[in-house]
Amino acid sequence: MTSAAVDPEHAATHNVEVDTAAIGSDSDSAYDEGELKSYTTSLASSVLNFPVEHGRRYHKFREGSYNFPNDEKEQDRLDFMSYITRLMTDGKLHQTPFPKSAPPKRILDVGTGTGIWAIDAAEEYPDAEVTGNDLSPIQPKWVPPNVQFEVDDVESEWAPRAAPYDFVFARYLAGSIKDWPRLVGQIHRNTRPGGWVEFQDYAAPYSQGGAARPDSPFFRMYDLLTQVIGKMGREMWPGPKLEGWVKDAGFTNVTHKVFKLPIGAWPKDPTLKYVGGLNLVQFLEGCEAYIIGPFTRGLGWTMDECQVLLAQVRDDVKKKNVYYLADYHVVYAQRPPE
């Protein structure tokens, strides 16, 4: 499998090679339905009395803290995104290099979502005690015996733990955290000396040339999303800032990697082409989840206004000659041994 990781200092100038042969002679061609067929992973979840807005279900605990849905449709998308992420990051559950002779014994998955990463970690480290926490109790009931889930707000003051963690993992927190330095500081205090942390998250999407315009529906959607999430006091694109927050919290041995995440099967590299094709499918399905809550709550949009923009965005990203992508930042580091 070809690695897509690049040095973060050169991420913006490191281009992904376009597969011009796959686009064909018709530069305005779009992906047809056959090319968009995919499979998704579905996890069983508890059905609780969550609030429903505009046909989408949201979390109840600390209502409004997280502006994106938690319904089955979104859970399926998140599990699919987990599969895409693992392909993109060389098939690894995490990038932190634990020696086989010293695997982590206590693991925390911050903002676990569907719990899929915590479950995979429990299977990869059967002797470890794995905990996943989230605002929504949507994780499956039937899980490995060494994993447990907690309903918790990670931005509140953390309750005393029975013991510090050997490994704390956090990803997909874009748009949901108000005070990142405080969160990273709490993680530092709850990581044992010599233990490790790993953060994975996004930078704002961009275009690598092609026919994409600065005023395209795709960029308009993300510009508005960035603005409204910012007005809500949350960081929409934490990826590029992770390294600084980790260092400021006192972690050392910091490693920062950047992986390319295309939207569409336009790259020439076979792995990136496959990842991009899958990512296009999840984007077409998931873009509604990105904007319905933030735009109706924060911008006062109607559902009809949201659907008009979403239709324009979907038509835009289906074009084979627009080379949209995002940088996915991975930072892992160690709490200094005492």
C-alpha positions, 0 to 999 in steps of 0.5 A: 500500500502506498503511503500518502503521508508527507512532511507537514511543512511541504503539505500544501505544495505536495501535489497528488498526481491526477489520473487524466486517463480516467477522466477521459476526453469529456472534461465535464463528465461526472461520476455515474451511479455505478461508480458510486456504489459502495458498502458501509459498515453498520453497528447496532446502537441503543435507541434513546429519546434523542431530540430530532430536528429536520429529520435528523437525530442529535445527542441529548446529554449537554444538548447543543454541544455537538452540532452534528447528528448521531442517528443511524445514518450518521453512525454508518457514515462514521464507520465508513469514514473509519474504514477510509481513514485506516486505508489512508493511513497505511492500514494502521489503527494508530501511528504511535509506534508501540513495541510488541514487547510493551503494548499499552495496557490502559487506553482511552478513546476521546470522543469515541462516536460509534466506538469502532476505534475503541473496539478495534483497539480492544481486539488488537490489544486483548490484554488492555483495558479500553475506554471510550467516552462520548456525549452520545450513548450510541455504541453497540452493546455487544463488544469485546470484554475489555472495552467499556463506554462512558457518557461524558463531556470531555470539555468538562473537568475530568473526574479522577481516574483509577489510574492514568492511561498508557495511550490516549487517542482522539480523532474527528473532533473538528467543529466540536471543541471550544478550548483545545489547549484545556482539553490537551492539558487534561489529557496530559494530566491523565496520561502516565509519565512515559505514556503516549497520545495521538491526535488525528484531525482535518485541515480545511479542504482545498483544490489542486487545480482543475476546474474548481473555482474559488466561488464554487458551491463546495467552497461556499459550503465550507466557508459558511460552515467555518464561519458559523462554527467559529461563531459558536466558539468552536475550532472547525479545522484543528489539524494544523494546530495540533502539534502546537497544542501538544507541545504547549501542553508539555508533551515531547518526542512529537511526530507530525504526519500529513496524509492526503484525503482526496474527494473523488477518484481523480488521483493516479496512485491506486491507493489514493484513487480507491480512497478518493472514490470511497470518500466521494461516496461518503461525502455525497451521503454525509454533507447533509450532516455537516450543515443541517444543524449548524446552518439552521441553528446558527445561520437561520437557514430553512431546510429548503435553503440547505437542500438547494445548496446541498444539491449544488455541492453534490453536482459540483463534487461529482465533476471529474475535473475538480480535484478537491482534497483535504490534509489529514493531520496526525500528531503523536507524542509522549509525556516525558518519563519522570 
